[in-house]
Amino acid sequence: MRIPPFITTAAMPALAMALALGLSPAGANAPTQARDSWRWTPLSTGSGARLRGVSAVTDRVVWASGTNGTILRTADGGASWQTLLVPGTEKLDFRDIDAVDETTAYALSIGSGELSRIYKTADAGRTWTEQFVNRDPKAFFDAMAFWDAKRGVAISDSVDGQFVILMTADGGSSWERAPAAALPPALANEGFFAASGTNVTVAAPNHVWLGTGAASEARVLRSSDGGRTWTVAKAPLDAGPSAGIFSIAFSDAQHGIVVGGDYKAETAAGNNAATTTDGGATWSAVKGLSGFRSVVAYAPGNATTIVAVGPAGTDVSNDRGRTWSPIAGPGFHAFSFARRGTAGFGVGEKGTAAMLGPSQ
């Protein structure tokens, strides 16, 4: 589900705000214990694209994606960025990128029909293979997630009252749709916001969770058998055509969080977050976010510290989401902690990017 380009009220002055805060040069790493003080360090990507996808493998290797077929990669923690070319994709909008290691990544473009595609590289972006082209004119793919280099899931907005979920077990060479009989019916207009590529998440060995939006209720679909069977639960977030769940994350198979709200009300501190302690079967509302948030992530190696990021700002919780404090600085559309590391990276409007680490 497309997010219009006007949710950018805080992204445009990002660099100016960061500089005004006196942020230090890139290079600080974040420890894994809980912290009360964080800071953004601005990075220069050299791109003017709207970036809505980011995937950090380590504190040094990070991938990002966005409009006009843009895919970026840094191998030095953001000090320099390489623009990677995928032939024939200049008009595509890559809203999600998932890197499974330093050299292997998947990029998903959004849009109706054949605009929704998945590409893969196994050589750090030097070459790309087109792995999937959506042939259903009613489908609109929004995000994806991978357990490892072979197993992954990609999600589309619902079509004719049915969820469209694709699974791969061979590194994207083939994709198989989850049977409609295994899924609950979709609500009217229910889908997945293409905002940060994080409204789907997975955990070993076979867990997968999806957060929905744009309907009368915000809901979480979950499977514990790799997508063979599914159940659904309501989440107490604001719901409606421009509201719902925008991001979901789990620290283990039981403890998770969803964030979102209404993207047309970026600074509204409404019902924007909920947590679960039973694997997503039930959800409890939590308060304290400063506004709409498009992405949420657990700090590496720390099940109690959570960071929520949106175009109007960032919040952190050190108690599993029960209470929150704002982090001074700019807002971003997408955010990723390093899979093997401690640093976090945010990306947003006009190629803006920054690294999140502890204050010194």
C-alpha positions in Angstrom: 0.0 0.0 0.0 1.6 3.2 -1.1 2.4 5.9 1.4 2.1 9.3 -0.3 5.3 11.4 -0.5 4.0 14.2 1.7 4.8 12.6 5.1 8.0 14.5 5.3 7.5 17.3 7.8 10.6 16.4 9.8 12.8 14.9 7.2 13.6 17.9 5.2 15.5 19.8 7.9 17.2 16.6 9.1 20.8 17.6 8.4 20.4 21.1 9.7 18.9 19.9 12.9 21.5 17.3 13.4 24.3 19.8 12.9 22.6 22.2 15.3 22.7 19.5 17.9 26.5 19.3 17.6 26.6 15.7 16.5 30.0 14.1 16.3 31.6 12.5 13.2 30.6 9.0 12.3 32.3 6.1 14.0 30.7 5.7 17.5 29.5 2.3 18.3 26.5 1.5 20.6 27.0 -0.8 23.6 24.4 -3.5 24.1 23.4 -2.6 27.7 20.4 -0.2 28.3 21.2 3.4 27.7 19.4 6.6 28.6 21.4 8.9 26.2 21.6 8.5 22.4 22.6 10.7 19.6 22.3 10.8 15.8 25.5 11.3 13.7 24.7 12.6 10.2 26.0 10.8 7.2 26.3 12.0 3.6 25.0 9.5 1.0 25.5 11.7 -2.1 21.9 10.7 -3.2 18.9 12.9 -3.6 16.4 10.0 -3.5 13.7 9.5 -1.0 15.1 6.5 1.0 12.6 4.1 2.6 14.6 0.9 2.9 17.7 0.2 5.0 19.4 -3.0 6.1 22.5 -3.0 8.3 24.6 -6.2 8.2 27.4 -4.9 10.4 28.5 -1.6 11.8 30.3 -1.0 8.5 28.2 -2.7 5.8 24.8 -1.1 5.3 22.4 -1.2 2.3 19.7 1.4 1.5 17.1 1.8 -1.2 14.5 4.3 -2.5 13.0 6.1 -5.4 14.3 6.2 -9.0 15.7 2.7 -8.7 18.1 3.8 -6.0 20.2 1.3 -4.2 23.1 2.4 -2.0 25.8 0.4 -0.1 28.5 1.5 2.3 31.4 -0.7 3.5 32.9 1.8 5.9 30.1 2.7 8.3 28.6 5.4 6.2 31.7 7.5 5.5 31.2 6.8 1.8 28.4 5.3 -0.2 28.4 3.5 -3.6 25.4 3.8 -5.9 24.5 0.4 -7.3 22.9 0.2 -10.7 20.1 -2.3 -11.5 19.5 -2.1 -15.2 16.0 -1.1 -16.3 14.8 0.0 -12.8 15.2 3.8 -13.1 11.5 4.3 -12.6 11.0 1.9 -9.8 10.6 2.7 -6.1 12.6 0.3 -3.9 10.8 0.5 -0.6 12.5 -2.4 1.0 16.0 -4.0 1.0 17.0 -7.0 3.0 20.7 -7.9 3.2 21.4 -11.4 4.6 25.2 -10.8 4.6 27.8 -8.4 3.3 27.4 -9.4 -0.3 23.9 -10.9 -0.6 20.8 -8.7 -0.6 17.2 -8.6 -1.9 15.5 -5.4 -3.1 11.7 -5.0 -3.5 10.0 -2.4 -5.6 6.4 -1.4 -4.9 3.4 -0.6 -7.1 0.5 -2.2 -8.8 1.0 -5.1 -11.2 4.4 -5.4 -12.7 5.8 -2.5 -10.8 6.1 -4.9 -7.8 9.4 -6.8 -8.3 12.2 -8.5 -6.4 15.8 -8.4 -7.3 18.8 -10.2 -5.8 22.5 -9.7 -5.8 25.2 -12.1 -4.5 28.2 -10.1 -5.3 27.8 -6.9 -3.3 25.6 -5.2 -5.9 27.9 -5.6 -9.0 25.2 -7.7 -10.7 21.5 -8.2 -10.1 19.0 -11.0 -11.0 15.3 -10.2 -11.4 13.7 -13.0 -9.3 10.0 -12.0 -9.2 7.6 -9.9 -11.2 4.1 -9.5 -10.0 1.6 -10.4 -12.8 -1.6 -9.8 -10.8 -2.8 -6.2 -11.7 -4.7 -6.1 -8.3 -1.7 -7.0 -6.2 0.6 -4.4 -4.7 3.7 -5.7 -2.8 4.9 -3.8 0.2 7.7 -5.6 2.1 9.6 -8.7 2.7 11.8 -10.5 5.3 14.3 -13.3 5.3 15.2 -15.9 7.9 18.4 -16.6 6.0 19.9 -16.5 2.5 17.4 -19.2 1.3 14.1 -18.7 3.2 12.0 -15.6 2.9 8.5 -14.1 2.8 7.0 -11.2 0.7 3.6 -9.6 1.3 1.1 -7.7 -0.8 -2.1 -5.8 0.0 -5.1 -8.0 0.1 -6.8 -8.9 -3.2 -10.6 -9.7 -3.3 -10.7 -10.2 0.4 -7.7 -12.5 0.6 -4.2 -11.9 1.9 -1.4 -12.4 -0.7 1.7 -13.9 1.0 4.6 -15.4 -1.0 7.2 -17.8 0.5 10.6 -18.8 -0.9 12.8 -21.7 0.3 15.4 -21.5 -2.5 16.9 -18.0 -2.2 14.2 -16.4 -4.3 14.5 -18.5 -7.4 10.9 -19.5 -6.9 8.0 -18.0 -4.8 4.9 -19.9 -3.7 1.8 -18.3 -2.5 0.4 -19.3 0.9 -2.9 -21.1 0.4 -5.9 -18.9 1.0 -7.5 -21.7 3.1 -4.6 -21.4 5.5 -5.2 -17.7 6.1 -8.0 -15.7 7.8 -10.0 -13.5 5.5 -8.9 -9.9 5.0 -10.9 -7.0 6.2 -12.2 -4.5 3.7 -9.2 -2.5 2.3 -6.8 -4.3 4.7 -3.2 -4.3 3.5 0.4 -3.4 4.5 1.8 0.1 4.4 4.9 0.4 2.2 6.7 2.7 4.6 9.8 1.1 5.9 9.8 -2.6 4.9 9.4 -3.6 8.5 5.7 -4.6 8.9 6.8 -8.2 8.4 9.4 -9.9 10.7 10.7 -13.4 11.2 12.4 -15.4 13.9 14.0 -18.9 14.0 13.1 -21.5 13.4 9.8 -20.8 11.6 8.1 -17.8 13.2 6.7 -15.0 11.0 4.5 -12.0 12.0 2.8 -9.4 9.8 1.2 -6.0 10.9 -1.8 -4.7 8.9 -3.3 -1.3 8.3 -5.7 0.8 6.3 -8.8 -1.1 7.6 -11.3 -0.8 10.4 -8.9 -2.6 12.7 -5.1 -3.0 13.0 -4.2 -6.7 13.2 -1.3 -9.0 13.5 -1.1 -12.2 11.4 1.3 -14.8 12.8 2.6 -18.3 11.8 4.8 -20.6 13.8 5.3 -23.2 11.1 6.9 -21.2 8.3 3.7 -20.0 6.8 1.7 -23.2 6.5 -1.0 -22.1 8.9 -1.9 -18.7 10.2 -3.9 -17.0 13.0 -4.8 -13.3 13.5 -5.2 -11.0 16.5 -6.4 -7.4 16.9 -3.9 -4.8 18.0 -5.1 -1.7 19.9 -3.6 0.9 17.5 -5.4 3.7 15.7 -7.0 2.3 12.5 -8.4 3.7 9.3 -7.4 4.4 5.7 -4.2 6.1 6.7 -3.6 4.4 10.0 -2.6 1.0 11.5 0.6 -1.0 12.0 3.6 0.3 10.2 6.3 -1.8 11.8 6.6 -5.0 14.0 9.6 -6.5 15.8 10.2 -9.4 18.2 13.1 -9.9 20.6 12.2 -13.6 20.9 9.3 -15.9 20.1 7.1 -14.4 22.8 8.0 -10.7 23.3 7.2 -8.3 20.5 6.0 -4.7 19.7 4.1 -3.0 16.9 4.2 0.7 16.2 2.4 3.0 13.7 -0.5 5.3 14.1 -1.8 7.7 11.4 0.7 8.9 8.8 -1.4 12.0 8.2 -0.8 13.0 11.8 2.9 12.7 12.3 3.1 14.4 15.7 -0.1 13.0 17.2 0.7 10.9 20.3 -2.4 8.6 19.9 -2.6 4.9 20.0 0.7 4.3 18.3 2.2 1.2 20.0 1.3 -2.1 21.6 3.3 -5.0 23.0 2.8 -8.7 23.4 4.3 -11.3 25.8 2.6 -14.4 24.3 3.9 -14.5 20.7 1.3 -12.1 19.3 -1.8 -13.9 20.5 -2.8 -10.8 22.5 -1.6 -7.2 22.5 -1.6 -4.4 25.1 -1.5 -0.7 24.3 1.4 1.3 25.5 1.7 5.1 25.6 4.6 7.5 25.4 5.6 7.7 21.8 6.0 11.3 20.6 4.0 10.7 17.4 3.5 8.4 14.4 6.3 5.9 14.0 7.1 4.0 10.8 9.7 1.6 12.2 10.6 -0.1 15.5 13.7 -2.2 16.4 15.2 -3.9 19.4 18.8 -2.9 20.3 21.3 -5.7 19.5 21.7 -8.2 22.3 19.2 -6.3 24.5 15.6 -7.5 24.8 14.6 -4.5 27.0 15.8 -1.6 24.8 13.6 -0.6 21.9 14.0 2.3 19.4 11.0 3.7 17.4 11.7 6.0 14.5 9.4 8.1 12.3 9.6 11.1 10.0 8.9 13.4 12.9 11.4 12.0 15.4 12.7 9.1 17.5 11.9 7.6 20.9 13.7 5.0 23.0 12.4 2.6 25.7 14.6 0.8 28.2 11.8 -1.3 29.7 10.3 -3.3 26.9 8.1 -0.4 25.7 6.4 0.5 28.9 7.9 4.0 29.0 9.5 6.1 26.3 11.9 9.1 26.0 12.5 11.2 22.9 15.9 11.2 21.2 16.8 14.7 20.0 17.4 15.0 16.3 15.9 14.5 12.9 13.3 12.0 11.8 13.7 9.2 9.3 11.4 6.9 7.3 13.4 3.7 7.9 15.9 2.4 10.4 18.0 -0.7 11.0 20.2 -2.0 13.7 23.2 -4.0 12.5 22.6 -7.7 12.5 26.1 -8.3 13.7 27.1 -5.1 15.5 25.8 -2.4 17.7 25.1 0.6 15.5 21.8 1.8 14.1 21.2 3.5 10.8 18.3 5.7 9.7 17.4 7.0 6.2 14.9 9.4 4.8 14.1 12.3 2.5 16.6 13.5 -0.2 19.1 10.9 0.6 19.5 11.8 4.3 21.0 9.3 6.6 22.5 9.1 10.0 24.0 6.6 12.5 22.5 6.2 16.0 24.8 5.5 18.9 25.4 6.5 22.5 26.2 10.0 23.6 29.9 10.4 24.5 
